[in-house]
């Protein structure tokens, strides 16, 4: 079809990965609503997201006797969180601490799913998040006919990550 490879890879996703994706998706909706309303990502919610993913993925690895996944997931968590931390350190007013912390569970899941493609997955998620945020700001500026309110970046980070997890 016209979309070629831009279709969900549902046939290759196991039940445990659907569970992890559902867990992540539900928490990202809740976190996005809070972030849009308060411009904050509560630590307790970000931690619950991470803990659930670690439990789901680790249980899956133990049942399938796959012990490489956690190493890639840890690398993804460090990479995504680390890149966001570097941005925050370079421009503290441009990125909140909650966004940095949210990078950890997002990176965990990208690493778990992508394995050796974790670097590309994280970079693609960040690129998508940035593009989506820019488009969102432009649409707000046109609709509101004024400067948009401060950006809540958490929803865009989540959207970019979900796109990578579902379509790559």
Phi and psi in radians as a Rosetta constraint file:
Dihedral C 1 N 2 CA 2 C 2 CIRCULARHARMONIC -1.168 0.35
Dihedral N 2 CA 2 C 2 N 3 CIRCULARHARMONIC -0.364 0.35
Dihedral C 2 N 3 CA 3 C 3 CIRCULARHARMONIC -1.541 0.35
Dihedral N 3 CA 3 C 3 N 4 CIRCULARHARMONIC -0.220 0.35
Dihedral C 3 N 4 CA 4 C 4 CIRCULARHARMONIC 0.936 0.35
Dihedral N 4 CA 4 C 4 N 5 CIRCULARHARMONIC -2.010 0.35
Dihedral C 4 N 5 CA 5 C 5 CIRCULARHARMONIC -1.493 0.35
Dihedral N 5 CA 5 C 5 N 6 CIRCULARHARMONIC -0.053 0.35
Dihedral C 5 N 6 CA 6 C 6 CIRCULARHARMONIC -1.466 0.35
Dihedral N 6 CA 6 C 6 N 7 CIRCULARHARMONIC 0.987 0.35
Dihedral C 6 N 7 CA 7 C 7 CIRCULARHARMONIC -2.223 0.35
Dihedral N 7 CA 7 C 7 N 8 CIRCULARHARMONIC 2.600 0.35
Dihedral C 7 N 8 CA 8 C 8 CIRCULARHARMONIC -1.006 0.35
Dihedral N 8 CA 8 C 8 N 9 CIRCULARHARMONIC 2.501 0.35
Dihedral C 8 N 9 CA 9 C 9 CIRCULARHARMONIC -1.593 0.35
Dihedral N 9 CA 9 C 9 N 10 CIRCULARHARMONIC 0.776 0.35
Dihedral C 9 N 10 CA 10 C 10 CIRCULARHARMONIC -1.035 0.35
Dihedral N 10 CA 10 C 10 N 11 CIRCULARHARMONIC -0.569 0.35
Dihedral C 10 N 11 CA 11 C 11 CIRCULARHARMONIC -1.149 0.35
Dihedral N 11 CA 11 C 11 N 12 CIRCULARHARMONIC -0.500 0.35
Dihedral C 11 N 12 CA 12 C 12 CIRCULARHARMONIC -1.717 0.35
Dihedral N 12 CA 12 C 12 N 13 CIRCULARHARMONIC 0.096 0.35
Dihedral C 12 N 13 CA 13 C 13 CIRCULARHARMONIC -1.731 0.35
Dihedral N 13 CA 13 C 13 N 14 CIRCULARHARMONIC 2.206 0.35
Dihedral C 13 N 14 CA 14 C 14 CIRCULARHARMONIC -1.356 0.35
Dihedral N 14 CA 14 C 14 N 15 CIRCULARHARMONIC 2.905 0.35
Dihedral C 14 N 15 CA 15 C 15 CIRCULARHARMONIC -1.042 0.35
Dihedral N 15 CA 15 C 15 N 16 CIRCULARHARMONIC -0.685 0.35
Dihedral C 15 N 16 CA 16 C 16 CIRCULARHARMONIC -1.167 0.35
Dihedral N 16 CA 16 C 16 N 17 CIRCULARHARMONIC -0.591 0.35
Dihedral C 16 N 17 CA 17 C 17 CIRCULARHARMONIC -1.293 0.35
Dihedral N 17 CA 17 C 17 N 18 CIRCULARHARMONIC -0.530 0.35
Dihedral C 17 N 18 CA 18 C 18 CIRCULARHARMONIC -1.132 0.35
Dihedral N 18 CA 18 C 18 N 19 CIRCULARHARMONIC -0.667 0.35
Dihedral C 18 N 19 CA 19 C 19 CIRCULARHARMONIC -1.089 0.35
Dihedral N 19 CA 19 C 19 N 20 CIRCULARHARMONIC -0.774 0.35
Dihedral C 19 N 20 CA 20 C 20 CIRCULARHARMONIC -1.139 0.35
Dihedral N 20 CA 20 C 20 N 21 CIRCULARHARMONIC -0.715 0.35
Dihedral C 20 N 21 CA 21 C 21 CIRCULARHARMONIC -1.139 0.35
Dihedral N 21 CA 21 C 21 N 22 CIRCULARHARMONIC -0.712 0.35
Dihedral C 21 N 22 CA 22 C 22 CIRCULARHARMONIC -1.130 0.35
Dihedral N 22 CA 22 C 22 N 23 CIRCULARHARMONIC -0.771 0.35
Dihedral C 22 N 23 CA 23 C 23 CIRCULARHARMONIC -1.010 0.35
Dihedral N 23 CA 23 C 23 N 24 CIRCULARHARMONIC -0.888 0.35
Dihedral C 23 N 24 CA 24 C 24 CIRCULARHARMONIC -1.079 0.35
Dihedral N 24 CA 24 C 24 N 25 CIRCULARHARMONIC -0.804 0.35
Dihedral C 24 N 25 CA 25 C 25 CIRCULARHARMONIC -1.048 0.35
Dihedral N 25 CA 25 C 25 N 26 CIRCULARHARMONIC -0.769 0.35
Dihedral C 25 N 26 CA 26 C 26 CIRCULARHARMONIC -1.096 0.35
Dihedral N 26 CA 26 C 26 N 27 CIRCULARHARMONIC -0.780 0.35
Dihedral C 26 N 27 CA 27 C 27 CIRCULARHARMONIC -1.179 0.35
Dihedral N 27 CA 27 C 27 N 28 CIRCULARHARMONIC -0.616 0.35
Dihedral C 27 N 28 CA 28 C 28 CIRCULARHARMONIC -1.172 0.35
Dihedral N 28 CA 28 C 28 N 29 CIRCULARHARMONIC -0.616 0.35
Dihedral C 28 N 29 CA 29 C 29 CIRCULARHARMONIC -1.097 0.35
Dihedral N 29 CA 29 C 29 N 30 CIRCULARHARMONIC -0.857 0.35
Dihedral C 29 N 30 CA 30 C 30 CIRCULARHARMONIC -1.076 0.35
Dihedral N 30 CA 30 C 30 N 31 CIRCULARHARMONIC -0.806 0.35
Dihedral C 30 N 31 CA 31 C 31 CIRCULARHARMONIC -1.099 0.35
Dihedral N 31 CA 31 C 31 N 32 CIRCULARHARMONIC -0.680 0.35
Dihedral C 31 N 32 CA 32 C 32 CIRCULARHARMONIC -1.126 0.35
Dihedral N 32 CA 32 C 32 N 33 CIRCULARHARMONIC -0.749 0.35
Dihedral C 32 N 33 CA 33 C 33 CIRCULARHARMONIC -1.070 0.35
Dihedral N 33 CA 33 C 33 N 34 CIRCULARHARMONIC -0.764 0.35
Dihedral C 33 N 34 CA 34 C 34 CIRCULARHARMONIC -1.141 0.35
Dihedral N 34 CA 34 C 34 N 35 CIRCULARHARMONIC -0.774 0.35
Dihedral C 34 N 35 CA 35 C 35 CIRCULARHARMONIC -1.117 0.35
Dihedral N 35 CA 35 C 35 N 36 CIRCULARHARMONIC -0.732 0.35
Dihedral C 35 N 36 CA 36 C 36 CIRCULARHARMONIC -1.142 0.35
Dihedral N 36 CA 36 C 36 N 37 CIRCULARHARMONIC -0.594 0.35
Dihedral C 36 N 37 CA 37 C 37 CIRCULARHARMONIC -1.423 0.35
Dihedral N 37 CA 37 C 37 N 38 CIRCULARHARMONIC -0.698 0.35
Dihedral C 37 N 38 CA 38 C 38 CIRCULARHARMONIC -2.020 0.35
Dihedral N 38 CA 38 C 38 N 39 CIRCULARHARMONIC -0.185 0.35
Dihedral C 38 N 39 CA 39 C 39 CIRCULARHARMONIC 1.066 0.35
Dihedral N 39 CA 39 C 39 N 40 CIRCULARHARMONIC 0.578 0.35
Dihedral C 39 N 40 CA 40 C 40 CIRCULARHARMONIC -2.407 0.35
Dihedral N 40 CA 40 C 40 N 41 CIRCULARHARMONIC 2.582 0.35
Dihedral C 40 N 41 CA 41 C 41 CIRCULARHARMONIC -2.040 0.35
Dihedral N 41 CA 41 C 41 N 42 CIRCULARHARMONIC 1.832 0.35
Dihedral C 41 N 42 CA 42 C 42 CIRCULARHARMONIC -1.060 0.35
Dihedral N 42 CA 42 C 42 N 43 CIRCULARHARMONIC 2.333 0.35
Dihedral C 42 N 43 CA 43 C 43 CIRCULARHARMONIC -0.951 0.35
Dihedral N 43 CA 43 C 43 N 44 CIRCULARHARMONIC -0.715 0.35
Dihedral C 43 N 44 CA 44 C 44 CIRCULARHARMONIC -1.097 0.35
Dihedral N 44 CA 44 C 44 N 45 CIRCULARHARMONIC -0.637 0.35
Dihedral C 44 N 45 CA 45 C 45 CIRCULARHARMONIC -1.284 0.35
Dihedral N 45 CA 45 C 45 N 46 CIRCULARHARMONIC -0.707 0.35
Dihedral C 45 N 46 CA 46 C 46 CIRCULARHARMONIC -1.122 0.35
Dihedral N 46 CA 46 C 46 N 47 CIRCULARHARMONIC -0.727 0.35
Dihedral C 46 N 47 CA 47 C 47 CIRCULARHARMONIC -1.127 0.35
Dihedral N 47 CA 47 C 47 N 48 CIRCULARHARMONIC -0.733 0.35
Dihedral C 47 N 48 CA 48 C 48 CIRCULARHARMONIC -1.065 0.35
Dihedral N 48 CA 48 C 48 N 49 CIRCULARHARMONIC -0.672 0.35
Dihedral C 48 N 49 CA 49 C 49 CIRCULARHARMONIC -1.061 0.35
Dihedral N 49 CA 49 C 49 N 50 CIRCULARHARMONIC -0.848 0.35
Dihedral C 49 N 50 CA 50 C 50 CIRCULARHARMONIC -1.120 0.35
Dihedral N 50 CA 50 C 50 N 51 CIRCULARHARMONIC -0.840 0.35
Dihedral C 50 N 51 CA 51 C 51 CIRCULARHARMONIC -1.044 0.35
Dihedral N 51 CA 51 C 51 N 52 CIRCULARHARMONIC -0.770 0.35
Dihedral C 51 N 52 CA 52 C 52 CIRCULARHARMONIC -1.056 0.35
Dihedral N 52 CA 52 C 52 N 53 CIRCULARHARMONIC -0.763 0.35
Dihedral C 52 N 53 CA 53 C 53 CIRCULARHARMONIC -1.109 0.35
Dihedral N 53 CA 53 C 53 N 54 CIRCULARHARMONIC -0.748 0.35
Dihedral C 53 N 54 CA 54 C 54 CIRCULARHARMONIC -1.080 0.35
Dihedral N 54 CA 54 C 54 N 55 CIRCULARHARMONIC -0.762 0.35
Dihedral C 54 N 55 CA 55 C 55 CIRCULARHARMONIC -1.125 0.35
Dihedral N 55 CA 55 C 55 N 56 CIRCULARHARMONIC -0.863 0.35
Dihedral C 55 N 56 CA 56 C 56 CIRCULARHARMONIC -1.058 0.35
Dihedral N 56 CA 56 C 56 N 57 CIRCULARHARMONIC -0.852 0.35
Dihedral C 56 N 57 CA 57 C 57 CIRCULARHARMONIC -1.216 0.35
Dihedral N 57 CA 57 C 57 N 58 CIRCULARHARMONIC -0.706 0.35
Dihedral C 57 N 58 CA 58 C 58 CIRCULARHARMONIC -1.197 0.35
Dihedral N 58 CA 58 C 58 N 59 CIRCULARHARMONIC -0.694 0.35
Dihedral C 58 N 59 CA 59 C 59 CIRCULARHARMONIC -1.085 0.35
Dihedral N 59 CA 59 C 59 N 60 CIRCULARHARMONIC -0.726 0.35
Dihedral C 59 N 60 CA 60 C 60 CIRCULARHARMONIC -1.070 0.35
Dihedral N 60 CA 60 C 60 N 61 CIRCULARHARMONIC -0.763 0.35
Dihedral C 60 N 61 CA 61 C 61 CIRCULARHARMONIC -1.117 0.35
Dihedral N 61 CA 61 C 61 N 62 CIRCULARHARMONIC -0.716 0.35
Dihedral C 61 N 62 CA 62 C 62 CIRCULARHARMONIC -1.152 0.35
Dihedral N 62 CA 62 C 62 N 63 CIRCULARHARMONIC -0.723 0.35
Dihedral C 62 N 63 CA 63 C 63 CIRCULARHARMONIC -1.172 0.35
Dihedral N 63 CA 63 C 63 N 64 CIRCULARHARMONIC -0.640 0.35
Dihedral C 63 N 64 CA 64 C 64 CIRCULARHARMONIC -1.616 0.35
Dihedral N 64 CA 64 C 64 N 65 CIRCULARHARMONIC -0.035 0.35
Dihedral C 64 N 65 CA 65 C 65 CIRCULARHARMONIC 0.985 0.35
Dihedral N 65 CA 65 C 65 N 66 CIRCULARHARMONIC 0.721 0.35
Dihedral C 65 N 66 CA 66 C 66 CIRCULARHARMONIC -1.887 0.35
Dihedral N 66 CA 66 C 66 N 67 CIRCULARHARMONIC 1.964 0.35
Dihedral C 66 N 67 CA 67 C 67 CIRCULARHARMONIC -1.988 0.35
Dihedral N 67 CA 67 C 67 N 68 CIRCULARHARMONIC 0.212 0.35
Dihedral C 67 N 68 CA 68 C 68 CIRCULARHARMONIC -1.531 0.35
Dihedral N 68 CA 68 C 68 N 69 CIRCULARHARMONIC -0.574 0.35
Dihedral C 68 N 69 CA 69 C 69 CIRCULARHARMONIC -0.892 0.35
Dihedral N 69 CA 69 C 69 N 70 CIRCULARHARMONIC -0.832 0.35
Dihedral C 69 N 70 CA 70 C 70 CIRCULARHARMONIC -1.067 0.35
Dihedral N 70 CA 70 C 70 N 71 CIRCULARHARMONIC -0.565 0.35
Dihedral C 70 N 71 CA 71 C 71 CIRCULARHARMONIC -1.169 0.35
Dihedral N 71 CA 71 C 71 N 72 CIRCULARHARMONIC -0.780 0.35
Dihedral C 71 N 72 CA 72 C 72 CIRCULARHARMONIC -1.157 0.35
Dihedral N 72 CA 72 C 72 N 73 CIRCULARHARMONIC -0.671 0.35
Dihedral C 72 N 73 CA 73 C 73 CIRCULARHARMONIC -1.102 0.35
Dihedral N 73 CA 73 C 73 N 74 CIRCULARHARMONIC -0.752 0.35
Dihedral C 73 N 74 CA 74 C 74 CIRCULARHARMONIC -1.091 0.35
Dihedral N 74 CA 74 C 74 N 75 CIRCULARHARMONIC -0.696 0.35
Dihedral C 74 N 75 CA 75 C 75 CIRCULARHARMONIC -1.112 0.35
Dihedral N 75 CA 75 C 75 N 76 CIRCULARHARMONIC -0.717 0.35
Dihedral C 75 N 76 CA 76 C 76 CIRCULARHARMONIC -1.111 0.35
Dihedral N 76 CA 76 C 76 N 77 CIRCULARHARMONIC -0.734 0.35
Dihedral C 76 N 77 CA 77 C 77 CIRCULARHARMONIC -1.081 0.35
Dihedral N 77 CA 77 C 77 N 78 CIRCULARHARMONIC -0.783 0.35
Dihedral C 77 N 78 CA 78 C 78 CIRCULARHARMONIC -1.155 0.35
Dihedral N 78 CA 78 C 78 N 79 CIRCULARHARMONIC -0.714 0.35
Dihedral C 78 N 79 CA 79 C 79 CIRCULARHARMONIC -1.175 0.35
Dihedral N 79 CA 79 C 79 N 80 CIRCULARHARMONIC -0.896 0.35
Dihedral C 79 N 80 CA 80 C 80 CIRCULARHARMONIC -1.129 0.35
Dihedral N 80 CA 80 C 80 N 81 CIRCULARHARMONIC -0.881 0.35
Dihedral C 80 N 81 CA 81 C 81 CIRCULARHARMONIC -1.084 0.35
Dihedral N 81 CA 81 C 81 N 82 CIRCULARHARMONIC -0.687 0.35
Dihedral C 81 N 82 CA 82 C 82 CIRCULARHARMONIC -1.159 0.35
Dihedral N 82 CA 82 C 82 N 83 CIRCULARHARMONIC -0.728 0.35
Dihedral C 82 N 83 CA 83 C 83 CIRCULARHARMONIC -1.120 0.35
Dihedral N 83 CA 83 C 83 N 84 CIRCULARHARMONIC -0.740 0.35
Dihedral C 83 N 84 CA 84 C 84 CIRCULARHARMONIC -1.167 0.35
Dihedral N 84 CA 84 C 84 N 85 CIRCULARHARMONIC -0.623 0.35
Dihedral C 84 N 85 CA 85 C 85 CIRCULARHARMONIC -1.117 0.35
Dihedral N 85 CA 85 C 85 N 86 CIRCULARHARMONIC -0.720 0.35
Dihedral C 85 N 86 CA 86 C 86 CIRCULARHARMONIC -1.084 0.35
Dihedral N 86 CA 86 C 86 N 87 CIRCULARHARMONIC -0.714 0.35
Dihedral C 86 N 87 CA 87 C 87 CIRCULARHARMONIC -1.116 0.35
Dihedral N 87 CA 87 C 87 N 88 CIRCULARHARMONIC -0.769 0.35
Dihedral C 87 N 88 CA 88 C 88 CIRCULARHARMONIC -1.089 0.35
Dihedral N 88 CA 88 C 88 N 89 CIRCULARHARMONIC -0.698 0.35
Dihedral C 88 N 89 CA 89 C 89 CIRCULARHARMONIC -1.194 0.35
Dihedral N 89 CA 89 C 89 N 90 CIRCULARHARMONIC -0.618 0.35
Dihedral C 89 N 90 CA 90 C 90 CIRCULARHARMONIC -1.310 0.35
Dihedral N 90 CA 90 C 90 N 91 CIRCULARHARMONIC -0.594 0.35
Dihedral C 90 N 91 CA 91 C 91 CIRCULARHARMONIC -2.494 0.35
Dihedral N 91 CA 91 C 91 N 92 CIRCULARHARMONIC 1.348 0.35
Dihedral C 91 N 92 CA 92 C 92 CIRCULARHARMONIC -0.971 0.35
Dihedral N 92 CA 92 C 92 N 93 CIRCULARHARMONIC -0.559 0.35
Dihedral C 92 N 93 CA 93 C 93 CIRCULARHARMONIC -1.357 0.35
Dihedral N 93 CA 93 C 93 N 94 CIRCULARHARMONIC -0.242 0.35
Dihedral C 93 N 94 CA 94 C 94 CIRCULARHARMONIC -1.566 0.35
Dihedral N 94 CA 94 C 94 N 95 CIRCULARHARMONIC -0.261 0.35
Dihedral C 94 N 95 CA 95 C 95 CIRCULARHARMONIC -2.620 0.35
Dihedral N 95 CA 95 C 95 N 96 CIRCULARHARMONIC 2.317 0.35
Dihedral C 95 N 96 CA 96 C 96 CIRCULARHARMONIC -1.502 0.35
Dihedral N 96 CA 96 C 96 N 97 CIRCULARHARMONIC 2.822 0.35
Dihedral C 96 N 97 CA 97 C 97 CIRCULARHARMONIC -1.103 0.35
Dihedral N 97 CA 97 C 97 N 98 CIRCULARHARMONIC -0.561 0.35
Dihedral C 97 N 98 CA 98 C 98 CIRCULARHARMONIC -1.127 0.35
Dihedral N 98 CA 98 C 98 N 99 CIRCULARHARMONIC -0.632 0.35
Dihedral C 98 N 99 CA 99 C 99 CIRCULARHARMONIC -1.111 0.35
Dihedral N 99 CA 99 C 99 N 100 CIRCULARHARMONIC -0.717 0.35
Dihedral C 99 N 100 CA 100 C 100 CIRCULARHARMONIC -1.082 0.35
Dihedral N 100 CA 100 C 100 N 101 CIRCULARHARMONIC -0.814 0.35
Dihedral C 100 N 101 CA 101 C 101 CIRCULARHARMONIC -1.137 0.35
Dihedral N 101 CA 101 C 101 N 102 CIRCULARHARMONIC -0.643 0.35
Dihedral C 101 N 102 CA 102 C 102 CIRCULARHARMONIC -1.111 0.35
Dihedral N 102 CA 102 C 102 N 103 CIRCULARHARMONIC -0.491 0.35
Dihedral C 102 N 103 CA 103 C 103 CIRCULARHARMONIC -1.048 0.35
Dihedral N 103 CA 103 C 103 N 104 CIRCULARHARMONIC -0.439 0.35
Dihedral C 103 N 104 CA 104 C 104 CIRCULARHARMONIC -1.185 0.35
Dihedral N 104 CA 104 C 104 N 105 CIRCULARHARMONIC -0.971 0.35
Dihedral C 104 N 105 CA 105 C 105 CIRCULARHARMONIC -1.156 0.35
Dihedral N 105 CA 105 C 105 N 106 CIRCULARHARMONIC -0.572 0.35
Dihedral C 105 N 106 CA 106 C 106 CIRCULARHARMONIC -1.129 0.35
Dihedral N 106 CA 106 C 106 N 107 CIRCULARHARMONIC -0.787 0.35
Dihedral C 106 N 107 CA 107 C 107 CIRCULARHARMONIC -1.143 0.35
Dihedral N 107 CA 107 C 107 N 108 CIRCULARHARMONIC -0.645 0.35
Dihedral C 107 N 108 CA 108 C 108 CIRCULARHARMONIC -0.958 0.35
Dihedral N 108 CA 108 C 108 N 109 CIRCULARHARMONIC -0.873 0.35
Dihedral C 108 N 109 CA 109 C 109 CIRCULARHARMONIC -1.248 0.35
Dihedral N 109 CA 109 C 109 N 110 CIRCULARHARMONIC -0.642 0.35
Dihedral C 109 N 110 CA 110 C 110 CIRCULARHARMONIC -1.090 0.35
Dihedral N 110 CA 110 C 110 N 111 CIRCULARHARMONIC -0.785 0.35
Dihedral C 110 N 111 CA 111 C 111 CIRCULARHARMONIC -1.081 0.35
Dihedral N 111 CA 111 C 111 N 112 CIRCULARHARMONIC -0.706 0.35
Dihedral C 111 N 112 CA 112 C 112 CIRCULARHARMONIC -1.089 0.35
Dihedral N 112 CA 112 C 112 N 113 CIRCULARHARMONIC -0.788 0.35
Dihedral C 112 N 113 CA 113 C 113 CIRCULARHARMONIC -1.370 0.35
Dihedral N 113 CA 113 C 113 N 114 CIRCULARHARMONIC -0.674 0.35
Dihedral C 113 N 114 CA 114 C 114 CIRCULARHARMONIC -1.503 0.35
Dihedral N 114 CA 114 C 114 N 115 CIRCULARHARMONIC -0.421 0.35
Dihedral C 114 N 115 CA 115 C 115 CIRCULARHARMONIC 1.030 0.35
Dihedral N 115 CA 115 C 115 N 116 CIRCULARHARMONIC -2.158 0.35
Dihedral C 115 N 116 CA 116 C 116 CIRCULARHARMONIC -1.142 0.35
Dihedral N 116 CA 116 C 116 N 117 CIRCULARHARMONIC -0.200 0.35
Dihedral C 116 N 117 CA 117 C 117 CIRCULARHARMONIC -1.632 0.35
Dihedral N 117 CA 117 C 117 N 118 CIRCULARHARMONIC 0.339 0.35
Dihedral C 117 N 118 CA 118 C 118 CIRCULARHARMONIC -1.077 0.35
Dihedral N 118 CA 118 C 118 N 119 CIRCULARHARMONIC -0.698 0.35
Dihedral C 118 N 119 CA 119 C 119 CIRCULARHARMONIC -1.090 0.35
Dihedral N 119 CA 119 C 119 N 120 CIRCULARHARMONIC -0.852 0.35
Dihedral C 119 N 120 CA 120 C 120 CIRCULARHARMONIC -1.080 0.35
Dihedral N 120 CA 120 C 120 N 121 CIRCULARHARMONIC -0.691 0.35
Dihedral C 120 N 121 CA 121 C 121 CIRCULARHARMONIC -1.119 0.35
Dihedral N 121 CA 121 C 121 N 122 CIRCULARHARMONIC -0.781 0.35
Dihedral C 121 N 122 CA 122 C 122 CIRCULARHARMONIC -1.150 0.35
Dihedral N 122 CA 122 C 122 N 123 CIRCULARHARMONIC -0.792 0.35
Dihedral C 122 N 123 CA 123 C 123 CIRCULARHARMONIC -1.112 0.35
Dihedral N 123 CA 123 C 123 N 124 CIRCULARHARMONIC -0.688 0.35
Dihedral C 123 N 124 CA 124 C 124 CIRCULARHARMONIC -1.141 0.35
Dihedral N 124 CA 124 C 124 N 125 CIRCULARHARMONIC -0.730 0.35
Dihedral C 124 N 125 CA 125 C 125 CIRCULARHARMONIC -1.075 0.35
Dihedral N 125 CA 125 C 125 N 126 CIRCULARHARMONIC -0.744 0.35
Dihedral C 125 N 126 CA 126 C 126 CIRCULARHARMONIC -1.162 0.35
Dihedral N 126 CA 126 C 126 N 127 CIRCULARHARMONIC -0.692 0.35
Dihedral C 126 N 127 CA 127 C 127 CIRCULARHARMONIC -1.100 0.35
Dihedral N 127 CA 127 C 127 N 128 CIRCULARHARMONIC -0.829 0.35
Dihedral C 127 N 128 CA 128 C 128 CIRCULARHARMONIC -1.066 0.35
Dihedral N 128 CA 128 C 128 N 129 CIRCULARHARMONIC -0.755 0.35
Dihedral C 128 N 129 CA 129 C 129 CIRCULARHARMONIC -1.054 0.35
Dihedral N 129 CA 129 C 129 N 130 CIRCULARHARMONIC -0.756 0.35
Dihedral C 129 N 130 CA 130 C 130 CIRCULARHARMONIC -1.139 0.35
Dihedral N 130 CA 130 C 130 N 131 CIRCULARHARMONIC -0.782 0.35
Dihedral C 130 N 131 CA 131 C 131 CIRCULARHARMONIC -1.130 0.35
Dihedral N 131 CA 131 C 131 N 132 CIRCULARHARMONIC -0.791 0.35
Dihedral C 131 N 132 CA 132 C 132 CIRCULARHARMONIC -1.055 0.35
Dihedral N 132 CA 132 C 132 N 133 CIRCULARHARMONIC -0.730 0.35
Dihedral C 132 N 133 CA 133 C 133 CIRCULARHARMONIC -1.120 0.35
Dihedral N 133 CA 133 C 133 N 134 CIRCULARHARMONIC -0.740 0.35
Dihedral C 133 N 134 CA 134 C 134 CIRCULARHARMONIC -1.100 0.35
Dihedral N 134 CA 134 C 134 N 135 CIRCULARHARMONIC -0.763 0.35
Dihedral C 134 N 135 CA 135 C 135 CIRCULARHARMONIC -1.113 0.35
Dihedral N 135 CA 135 C 135 N 136 CIRCULARHARMONIC -0.761 0.35
Dihedral C 135 N 136 CA 136 C 136 CIRCULARHARMONIC -1.039 0.35
Dihedral N 136 CA 136 C 136 N 137 CIRCULARHARMONIC -0.747 0.35
Dihedral C 136 N 137 CA 137 C 137 CIRCULARHARMONIC -1.139 0.35
Dihedral N 137 CA 137 C 137 N 138 CIRCULARHARMONIC -0.728 0.35
Dihedral C 137 N 138 CA 138 C 138 CIRCULARHARMONIC -1.113 0.35
Dihedral N 138 CA 138 C 138 N 139 CIRCULARHARMONIC -0.755 0.35
Dihedral C 138 N 139 CA 139 C 139 CIRCULARHARMONIC -1.103 0.35
Dihedral N 139 CA 139 C 139 N 140 CIRCULARHARMONIC -0.759 0.35
Dihedral C 139 N 140 CA 140 C 140 CIRCULARHARMONIC -1.067 0.35
Dihedral N 140 CA 140 C 140 N 141 CIRCULARHARMONIC -0.742 0.35
Dihedral C 140 N 141 CA 141 C 141 CIRCULARHARMONIC -1.105 0.35
Dihedral N 141 CA 141 C 141 N 142 CIRCULARHARMONIC -0.704 0.35
Dihedral C 141 N 142 CA 142 C 142 CIRCULARHARMONIC -1.222 0.35
Dihedral N 142 CA 142 C 142 N 143 CIRCULARHARMONIC -0.795 0.35
Dihedral C 142 N 143 CA 143 C 143 CIRCULARHARMONIC -1.180 0.35
Dihedral N 143 CA 143 C 143 N 144 CIRCULARHARMONIC -0.765 0.35
Dihedral C 143 N 144 CA 144 C 144 CIRCULARHARMONIC -1.451 0.35
Dihedral N 144 CA 144 C 144 N 145 CIRCULARHARMONIC -0.248 0.35
Dihedral C 144 N 145 CA 145 C 145 CIRCULARHARMONIC 0.986 0.35
Dihedral N 145 CA 145 C 145 N 146 CIRCULARHARMONIC 0.549 0.35
Dihedral C 145 N 146 CA 146 C 146 CIRCULARHARMONIC -2.794 0.35
Dihedral N 146 CA 146 C 146 N 147 CIRCULARHARMONIC 3.078 0.35
Dihedral C 146 N 147 CA 147 C 147 CIRCULARHARMONIC -1.105 0.35
Dihedral N 147 CA 147 C 147 N 148 CIRCULARHARMONIC 2.303 0.35
Dihedral C 147 N 148 CA 148 C 148 CIRCULARHARMONIC -1.186 0.35
Dihedral N 148 CA 148 C 148 N 149 CIRCULARHARMONIC 2.776 0.35
Dihedral C 148 N 149 CA 149 C 149 CIRCULARHARMONIC -1.133 0.35
Dihedral N 149 CA 149 C 149 N 150 CIRCULARHARMONIC 2.956 0.35
Dihedral C 149 N 150 CA 150 C 150 CIRCULARHARMONIC -0.912 0.35
Dihedral N 150 CA 150 C 150 N 151 CIRCULARHARMONIC 2.465 0.35
Dihedral C 150 N 151 CA 151 C 151 CIRCULARHARMONIC -1.293 0.35
Dihedral N 151 CA 151 C 151 N 152 CIRCULARHARMONIC 2.273 0.35
Dihedral C 151 N 152 CA 152 C 152 CIRCULARHARMONIC -1.624 0.35
Dihedral N 152 CA 152 C 152 N 153 CIRCULARHARMONIC 1.863 0.35
Dihedral C 152 N 153 CA 153 C 153 CIRCULARHARMONIC -1.497 0.35
Dihedral N 153 CA 153 C 153 N 154 CIRCULARHARMONIC -0.337 0.35
Dihedral C 153 N 154 CA 154 C 154 CIRCULARHARMONIC -0.938 0.35
Dihedral N 154 CA 154 C 154 N 155 CIRCULARHARMONIC -0.833 0.35
Dihedral C 154 N 155 CA 155 C 155 CIRCULARHARMONIC -1.040 0.35
Dihedral N 155 CA 155 C 155 N 156 CIRCULARHARMONIC -0.624 0.35
Dihedral C 155 N 156 CA 156 C 156 CIRCULARHARMONIC -1.262 0.35
Dihedral N 156 CA 156 C 156 N 157 CIRCULARHARMONIC -0.662 0.35
Dihedral C 156 N 157 CA 157 C 157 CIRCULARHARMONIC -1.049 0.35
Dihedral N 157 CA 157 C 157 N 158 CIRCULARHARMONIC -0.770 0.35
Dihedral C 157 N 158 CA 158 C 158 CIRCULARHARMONIC -1.118 0.35
Dihedral N 158 CA 158 C 158 N 159 CIRCULARHARMONIC -0.766 0.35
Dihedral C 158 N 159 CA 159 C 159 CIRCULARHARMONIC -1.111 0.35
Dihedral N 159 CA 159 C 159 N 160 CIRCULARHARMONIC -0.765 0.35
Dihedral C 159 N 160 CA 160 C 160 CIRCULARHARMONIC -1.071 0.35
Dihedral N 160 CA 160 C 160 N 161 CIRCULARHARMONIC -0.718 0.35
Dihedral C 160 N 161 CA 161 C 161 CIRCULARHARMONIC -1.172 0.35
Dihedral N 161 CA 161 C 161 N 162 CIRCULARHARMONIC -0.792 0.35
Dihedral C 161 N 162 CA 162 C 162 CIRCULARHARMONIC -1.075 0.35
Dihedral N 162 CA 162 C 162 N 163 CIRCULARHARMONIC -0.674 0.35
Dihedral C 162 N 163 CA 163 C 163 CIRCULARHARMONIC -1.070 0.35
Dihedral N 163 CA 163 C 163 N 164 CIRCULARHARMONIC -0.732 0.35
Dihedral C 163 N 164 CA 164 C 164 CIRCULARHARMONIC -1.135 0.35
Dihedral N 164 CA 164 C 164 N 165 CIRCULARHARMONIC -0.766 0.35
Dihedral C 164 N 165 CA 165 C 165 CIRCULARHARMONIC -1.159 0.35
Dihedral N 165 CA 165 C 165 N 166 CIRCULARHARMONIC -0.615 0.35
Dihedral C 165 N 166 CA 166 C 166 CIRCULARHARMONIC -1.512 0.35
Dihedral N 166 CA 166 C 166 N 167 CIRCULARHARMONIC -0.619 0.35
Dihedral C 166 N 167 CA 167 C 167 CIRCULARHARMONIC -1.885 0.35
Dihedral N 167 CA 167 C 167 N 168 CIRCULARHARMONIC -0.004 0.35
